[in-house]
């Protein structure tokens, strides 16, 4: 995840905070939304869960607001769990994809990188997640990332390449870099870090807003791909 995830390898995530958000999101599935409403589960780690932010300024709430403003009839479910690896996502994706879910955003891998997990294993896990999504018949958007060179250029090259390879091999949409919205408005690392929290890993509320602005059109495309 570039310099943001190359600086604090010893950082420990809180493991359970986002479970509350996931439970609230799943309860929405039984709500009064109209039948044509598209339901998207955002599967991920603390970046999806909104670590360090107030409930209304995390990724999912800001994405929901962006999509509402764009006129989309959609509910975004927060399925982010802080500390999750690709293996963790694979272990819970099947029960998360209830019949009411139409589409899935997959954003995993940051913790694999922080733990120096073999990119080949991470890719196998992500392929497993995609397989479950395909079996459930949901449309998918895979979110990639560019990691640092802490473990050498070969590790970085292998890790960065797995996302486009998975997207192409499974014919699913790819948004290439979670932090693209920050890259678009910054010219150097000093400018980039102003949009990160004090841990140097997670975006601030303003940073999340920029991330959502960049990613939002890809999510609109995901919504459009859902067959009704």
Secondary structure, 3 states (H helix, E strand, C coil): CEHHHCCCCCCCCCCCHHHHHHHHHHHHHHCCCCCCCEEEEEEECHHHHCCCCCCCCCHHHHHHHHHHHCCCCEEEEEEECCCCCHHHHHHHHHHHCCCCCCEEEEECCHHHHHCCCCHHHHHHHHHHHHHHHHHHCCEEEEECCCECCCCCHHHHHHHHHHHHHHHHHHCCEEECCCCHHHHCCCCCHHHHHCCECCCCCCECHHHHHHHHHHHHHHHHHHHHHCCC
